[in-house]
Amino acid sequence: MVRPSPQLRAGATANGFSSADYSANNQTEAEKARIEAEVHRLVTSRDKKYTNFIEYNNYKLIYRRYAGLFFTIAVDVQDNELSYLESIHLFVELLDSYFANVCELTLCLTSTRCT
């Protein structure tokens, strides 16, 4: 399952944490995988009637679902949630214009065009 997320800052990973966050905490690959799996579980199992914001450790997870894709960003607890939701939406619009009617399959098959 592909869990892309917008790369709003340099070094962002699939769950929104930057590589600087990982290296600053000296986390092992297993710990990184555990955090990513936990964030994925929290976001995908959440009922649609709740908000798109989840407090997780010292971060706030902000996510948005488009069809079967979840775009997730981890930000500081004090940051403005709505501006990040708007950033996610703008990123999806950018993908849509770049790939001409983007869908999940397009992102899976042409992921090398993004790098």
C-alpha positions in Angstrom: 0.0 0.0 0.0 1.4 3.4 -1.0 1.2 6.1 1.7 2.5 9.2 0.0 2.7 12.5 1.8 3.5 15.9 0.5 7.1 16.9 0.7 6.5 20.4 2.1 10.0 20.6 3.5 13.3 19.1 2.4 13.9 15.6 3.7 10.3 14.8 4.6 9.4 11.1 4.7 6.2 9.2 4.1 4.8 10.0 7.5 5.8 13.6 7.5 8.8 13.4 9.8 11.9 14.9 8.4 15.2 13.0 8.2 16.5 15.6 10.7 13.9 14.5 13.2 15.1 10.9 12.8 18.8 11.6 13.1 18.4 14.1 15.9 16.8 11.3 18.0 19.3 8.7 16.8 16.5 6.3 16.1 17.2 2.9 14.6 15.5 1.7 11.4 13.3 -0.6 13.5 12.2 2.4 15.6 11.5 4.4 12.4 9.4 1.6 11.0 7.5 1.3 14.2 6.7 5.0 14.3 5.6 5.0 10.7 3.4 1.9 11.2 1.8 3.5 14.3 1.1 6.8 12.5 -0.3 4.9 9.6 -2.6 2.8 11.9 -3.8 5.9 13.7 -4.7 7.8 10.5 -6.2 5.0 8.5 -8.3 3.5 11.3 -9.8 6.9 12.3 -13.5 7.4 11.6 -14.5 10.0 9.0 -16.7 11.9 11.5 -13.6 13.0 13.5 -11.3 15.9 12.6 -8.2 15.5 10.5 -5.9 16.3 13.4 -4.3 13.8 15.9 -1.9 14.6 18.7 0.9 12.2 18.6 3.8 12.4 21.1 5.2 16.0 20.7 3.7 16.4 17.2 0.3 17.0 15.7 -0.5 14.7 12.8 -2.5 16.5 10.1 -3.9 14.3 7.4 -6.3 14.4 4.5 -7.8 11.5 2.5 -8.2 11.6 -1.3 -9.8 8.4 -2.5 -7.6 5.6 -1.1 -4.6 7.8 -0.4 -3.7 9.5 2.9 -1.5 12.5 2.9 0.0 13.0 6.4 2.2 15.7 7.9 3.6 15.8 11.4 4.0 19.4 12.6 4.6 21.2 15.9 1.6 21.3 18.3 1.5 25.1 18.0 1.3 25.3 14.2 -1.8 26.3 12.3 -3.7 23.1 11.3 -5.7 24.8 8.5 -2.7 26.1 6.7 -1.3 22.6 6.5 -4.6 21.2 5.3 -4.6 23.8 2.6 -0.9 22.8 1.8 -2.0 19.2 1.4 -4.8 20.2 -1.0 -2.5 22.4 -3.0 0.0 19.5 -3.3 -2.7 17.2 -4.5 -3.8 19.8 -7.1 -0.1 20.1 -8.2 0.1 16.3 -8.6 -3.2 16.4 -10.6 -1.9 19.0 -13.0 1.5 17.4 -13.3 0.2 13.9 -14.0 -3.0 15.1 -15.8 -5.8 13.6 -13.7 -3.7 11.8 -11.1 -4.9 8.6 -9.4 -3.4 6.1 -7.0 -2.2 3.9 -9.9 -0.5 6.8 -11.6 1.5 7.6 -8.4 2.5 4.0 -8.0 3.6 3.5 -11.5 5.3 6.8 -12.1 6.9 7.5 -8.7 10.3 7.9 -10.3 9.1 11.0 -12.2 8.6 12.8 -8.8 12.3 12.4 -7.7 
